[in-house]
């Protein structure tokens, strides 16, 4: 048996490559899946070629793994790691019944392929004949390639392997400590091959000692890597492997000291020789004690045992020589020079891993014509960034500036105060326009409909959330023919509690397992409650402004009747505006018109920015940049950051224009406030104008409220629609979680049920002696049991008997076979029978002839027991003087249903039957 460890394969299972890749191409790219039909088929065939982990392998199998890995590198340049393709791999040191780890990650597939390639190299090395120089060289090469593959896995594949936060289990074998442990193990075994070659070629003992120290150092590095890892990782390596590695480490430390002791002997340093032999013996004894407590390969045990024998023999010789001849002082272990290690091996990364395109060429790359996922992601990122930029820096900024101007004008009662003066009779054109807008949109009816929509959507969102907490359960018809909706989580908790009363389940309690779902439900519910308060505020706004908004829907004549005229005041006095008021009014009107121009210019800037967003396409530029990159190189979004920033810079001019408009607006607003104060002072004594201003201001405010309420309702409808989508996904997640927990509980119950069936009613022969026999009422023996007057089976009287053939009764087929109610062979009822003794019987004198037992035949009436009916005999049996018991092999004995044997205390002193002695 070899004394080296091999790395087992990670067993894998079939993956739905075709369906997952087609779905991704169809939904996430602009290509059609049929264009890559041959690429998908080739991908499947490459994976199948690497799935054989049971049969013996040849060096030619390395090419299959290298080519598949090369294609995976190119695939990951075109597709993201997660394309919804579930890939399963088992732990290399797991049992056949262990559950594999399943991840939706192409990076996981690549890392596992690299791991299996390293395992293949290690198995090829272990299969070599290391008794020859050529075999040692090939084994060394394979071990170094295995170490190089693991090194490449650690540096290239593992950093790109990301595990989702909700992953139930992560592959501990694809972690840095575990891979580093195996890499050092492969190097140690390669160094051991180099040491073995040096020994075979009779190198100097000093050099062989240094090589052995290098072997021990690498084994120690492997052991330290796994021991320093977290317990979840270190426990995944079998303890026998760790014992093997530690034994090897101590073996080669002892071997190094032994070889160095020979060198010390040749240099006449007898004290140093003794010290090194003592230290070597200590290491060898520790190694041997390890293997005696653990199950490692017999070859390893033999190696350490042989070395220990050699050391003890040489140590005894050296001690005698020193005591009788040399009389040298033995130095301390710290006083002798340590043996420096010489490492002759290194991690050789296979060229096919470093240069994957050399294995495939340019034309054989899978999905070579597809735009890389990094480029596609860069396009999506740019589109999101430009929309966000225009929305936040242009649209929302413009809206804020408009709102500031609108608030100031409303606070100054503008332009209502000017319109009341400029048009003493009739309605101002701005008011007519606003009233027409409300009338054409059927403002009150629209708001009522929107309020109903928001209320309906709010109830729908809350009902979805309630359904996430509740579901209808239609079980066995009850008096009401159905049960009320049950809380999913509470229902699952009740099922869990009921199941735990029946079976033992090693899983978290419901309140622990559903903590995340409950937290999400509470957060969503609080959001909906806050939204409900906002809805109530909007409804209150509508109730306060409903009458004024309804007035805007009146005809022009009816609306004009509501607005007082400045020519005649409410008390009938004639009113005229003075010249100073007219001057201030014209100046104020000019400022308002300038403000309107700024707002119009700002709206045009927003419109131009939005049109630019619609027509802006960065994809051609990204394709141009990507075309300059080799097709086998992975494209990442970070490679297009500079291009994206350059394209986004063209939106800076829109932002600059808004900044200039903001500066001009601030100046005009200050001028409007100043001029409005002068205007109010010039007309503060005119009551008619004030009355008209009040009514016009109310109508103007009604229009502003109308716009505000409709905008709030639009936002509310959009909010509830988005929440409905989110809550629907949450409800499905709750259902999925509940179903999984129910299936898991059902699985526990079925396992327990099947175990109960297997441990069901046992035959009497399966019961322990201490268990009482369960006898039904019909099978209970009669209290008046008739004891057969025959000797026990252990009696010597059975041995010399020559039983004549017995005439068995001929049973009619219609009669069922009756079972004789005989006691068991070990029953005390048999022991209580005393064989008929004759004077000077066998018990008194073994030398006298034995007498035949005077036993009754089985057909004798004395054998009959209560409850049994003998079948009719076609002819009467003749009474013979000899006993008529059937032979021991007769079927009549086999039909007996024997009660369980009595406890051992009841059989004390009984003789062992002859059958049992045999």
C-alpha positions, 0 to 999 in steps of 0.5 A: 500500500502506498505511503503517500496521500492522494487528493480525492475528486470532488464528485459532481452531478449533472447541471442544466446548462442548456436551459439556464444559458438559453434563458439568460441569453434570451432575457439579458442580451440582444442575441438569440439563443439559437445563435449559440446552440453549438457553443452550448452543446460543446460546453455540455460535452466538455463538462461530461468529459470531466465528470468521471471521478470513479474509474482509473485515469491516465495522463491524457485525461489532463487535457480534458480538464485543461481545455474545459478550464480554458473555456470556462475562463472565456465563458466568464468573460462573456457571462456573469458568474450567476446565470441561474445555473445551479452547480453541485459538488461534494466535498472531496473527503465526504461520505457517499451519503453527504449532501453536496454543496449547490451554488449558482456560480460559474466561478464555483464551477471553475474553482472545482474544475481546478481542484479536480485537476490537482486531484488528478495530478496527485492520483497520477503521481501516487500511481507511479512506481517509485521503486525506479528512477523514472517513476520517481521523476514522473511522480515528482513532476506530477506532485509539483503540477498538483501543487502548481494547480492548487497555487493557481486556484488560490491566486486566480480562482478563489478571489473571484469566488463569492458566496451569497449571504443566504448560502446555507453551506459554503465549500470549505475545501475551496478556502485559502487554508484548505487549499494551502494545506493541500499545496504544501502536502503535494510539495512535501510528497514531491520533496520526499520523492527527491529525497528518495532519489538522493538516497537511491543515488547514494548522495552524501549523508549531509545532503540527504539530511538537508533534503529530509529536513526540507520534507519535514518542513513542508509537512509541518507547513501543511499541518500548520495551515489546516490547524490554524484555520477555523474549526469549520475548515480544519474539521473537514479534513479527516483526522487520519490525514492529519495523523499521516502528515504529522507522522511523516513530519516526525519521520523525516525529522528523525531521518534527517538527524539519523543521516546527519549522525552518520556524517558526524560519525565520519567526522569523528564527532562522537558526542554530536552523533549520540545527541542526534541519534537521541533526538532522532529516537525521540522524534521516531517514538513520537511518530510511532505512538501517533500511528498506534493510536490512529488508523493510517496506511500500513506502509507508513507504520512500517516506515516509522517502525523500521526507522525506529528499529534502525535508530535504536540499534545505532544508538545502542552501538554508539553508546557502547562505543562512547562508553568503552572507547571515546568517552565524549561528552554528549552536548545538549540539543540546543548546542548542536547546529540545526540542519538547514533545509534544502527544497528541491521542488516548487509549485509548477503551474501547468502552461495551459492554465497560464495561457488558456488561449494556447489550448483552444485558439482564437476560433474555438472560443465559446460565445466568442461573438457575444459582447462580454457581460462587463461591457453590457453591464457598463452600458446599463450602469451608464444608462442608470447614471445618466438618468439619475444625473438628469433627474437629480441635477436637472429635473428636480433642481428645476422643480425646486426653483419653480416651487420657490418662485411659486411660494413667494408669489403666493405669499405676495398674492401675485399675480392676483393683486395685479389682475384685480387692478388691471381688469376691474371687470371680468376675469383675468386671463390667467384665472380663465386658463387655470379654470379651463384646465380644471374643467377639462380634466374634470378636476373634482371627479379626477381627484375622487377617482384618484382617492378611490384608486389610492385607497383600493391600492392601499387595501390591496397592498395590505391584503398582500402583506396579510396574505404573506402572514395568512393563507387559506387552509381547506382541510377536511370539511368541518361543519362550516366546510372550510377553515378560516385563513391561518397565519403562515408563520403561526401555522408552521410554528404549530406544525413544528410544535406538533411534530416535535412531540412525535419525533426529534428534529435537529433544526431551529425552532420556528421563532428562530428560523423565521426571524428575518421574515418577521422583521421584513413583515414588520418593516413593510407594515410600518411603511404601509402605516406611514403611507396611510397617514400620508393618504389621510393628509391628502384627503384632508387637503381635498376636503379643505379645498374641495369647494374652491376647486369645484368653483373652478369648474363653473362656467365663465359667467358663474365664475365671474359672478363670484369675483367682485368688480373694482369699479363698484365695491361691495358697499357701492362706492365708486373706486379708481386707481391712482396714477402712482398705483398704475406705475407700480403695477406696470413695473411689477407686471414687467418683473413677473413677465421676466420671471415667467421667461426664466421659468420657460427657459428652465422648462426648455432646458429640462425638456432638452436634457430629457430628449438627450437622455432618450437618444443617448446611446453609449453602446457603440462607443463601448463596443469600439473600446471592447474590440481593442481587447482580446476576446479571451480577456474578461471585460469588467465595468471598471474598464469603461469608467473613463469612457462613461465619465466622458460621456456624462460630461455632456450633461454639464451644460444643462446643469450650468444653464440651470445655475445661471437661471437660478442666479437671475431668478433670485435677483428678480424675486428680490425686485418683485418683493420690493416693488410689491411693497410699494404697490401695496402702499399706493393702494392700501386705501382701496377696499374694492380692490382688496375684496377682488384680490381676496377672491382671486387669490382664493381661486388661484390657491385652489388651482395650486391645491388642485395641482398639489393634490393630483401630484400627491395622488399620482405619487401615491398610486405609483408607490402602492403599485411598487409596494404591491410588487415587492410584497408579492415577492415577499409573500411568495418567499413566505410560502416557499419558506413555509412549504420547505419547513413543512416538507422538512418536517414531513421528511423527519416524520416519514423517517421516524415512521419507517424506523418505527415499522422496522422496529415493529413487533418482533418474533419471540426469537428476537426478544431479549431474555429479560422481555416478557413474551406477549401472548394473545388471549387465544394463544395463552396456555391452559392453566392445567398444562400436561407435562410430558414424561420425557427426559431433558434433551441433555440426558444421556438416554437420548444418545443410544436410542435407535428410533424406528420410523414413525408413521406420520398421520396423513392430513386432509388438505382442507384441515389446517395444520395444528401447532402443538403447544409445546414448551420451549427447549430451554423451558424449566418444564423440560428440566423438571422431568425426571427420566424413568430410572431403573436400578443401577441406571446410567446415573449410577453406573455409566458402564451398565447398558442404558435403558430405552426411555419409556416415552409416549408417542406423539399420537398419544392422547396425553400430548393433547392440550386444550384448544387443539383439535387433532385431524382425523386419522385415516387408520388407527396407529398400531401401538408399538412397544418402542417410543414413537417420537419423530426424528429431530429433523422432522418437520413436526418439530419445526412447526412449534411456536416456542415461547421465549427462553426463561431468564438466565437465573431460571436456567442456572445449573441446566445442561447445555443441549447437544445442538447448542454444543455443536 
